């Protein structure tokens, strides 16, 4: 797969961030901090749910827990790079 060589725009306040973590308290705490800083935040509890979010509303940035039940963080990244959101940092 060839990655896009175009430079990405810097993330600015108001950008969309996807927080993926199986721990609800972590998702909520991180989400509250990001919202307070002016970002739009989406949440997902696992990799499969996160892929659905990426398909529906592609984020500018993804914050990902690696160790999750079901589809873990590494499996999510593989699926993401195999055709979805390959330019998301």
C-alpha positions in Angstrom: 0.0 0.0 0.0 1.3 3.4 -0.9 0.7 6.1 1.7 -0.3 9.6 0.6 2.6 12.0 0.3 0.4 15.1 0.7 1.1 17.0 4.0 -1.6 16.8 6.6 -3.1 19.9 7.9 -2.2 20.5 11.6 -5.0 19.4 14.0 -6.7 22.5 15.3 -9.2 23.1 18.0 -12.6 21.7 16.9 -11.0 18.7 15.2 -12.6 15.3 15.6 -10.8 12.8 17.9 -11.8 9.1 18.3 -11.1 7.7 21.7 -11.0 3.8 21.7 -10.8 2.1 25.1 -12.6 -0.8 26.7 -12.6 1.0 30.1 -15.6 3.3 30.3 -14.0 5.5 32.9 -10.9 6.1 30.7 -13.1 6.9 27.6 -15.2 9.4 29.6 -12.2 11.1 31.4 -10.2 11.5 28.2 -13.3 12.6 26.3 -14.2 15.3 28.9 -10.6 16.7 28.8 -10.6 16.9 25.0 -14.1 18.4 24.9 -13.0 21.0 27.4 -10.1 21.9 25.1 -12.5 22.4 22.2 -12.3 19.1 20.3 -15.2 17.0 19.0 -14.9 13.6 20.5 -16.3 10.2 19.5 -16.0 7.1 21.6 -15.8 3.3 20.9 -15.4 0.5 23.4 -13.6 -1.9 21.0 -12.0 -2.2 17.6 -15.2 -3.4 15.8 -17.2 -0.4 17.1 -14.4 1.9 16.2 -14.3 0.8 12.6 -18.0 1.6 12.4 -17.3 5.1 13.8 -14.4 5.6 11.3 -16.7 4.6 8.4 -19.5 7.0 9.6 -17.5 10.0 10.7 -13.8 9.8 10.0 -11.7 11.3 12.8 -8.7 13.6 12.5 -6.9 11.7 15.2 -7.4 8.3 17.0 -6.3 7.6 20.6 -6.2 3.8 20.9 -5.9 1.3 23.7 -3.8 -1.6 22.5 -5.1 -4.2 25.0 -8.8 -4.8 24.5 -11.0 -7.8 24.4 -12.3 -9.0 21.0 -10.6 -6.9 18.3 -7.6 -5.5 20.1 -5.7 -2.3 19.1 -3.3 -4.1 16.8 -6.1 -5.8 14.9 -7.9 -2.5 14.7 -4.9 -0.9 13.1 -4.5 -3.7 10.6 -8.1 -3.3 9.6 -7.8 0.4 9.4 -4.8 0.3 7.2 -6.4 -2.3 4.9 -8.6 0.3 3.2 -10.1 2.6 5.8 -8.7 5.9 6.9 -5.1 5.2 5.9 -4.3 8.9 6.3 -5.5 9.2 9.9 -2.6 9.7 12.4 
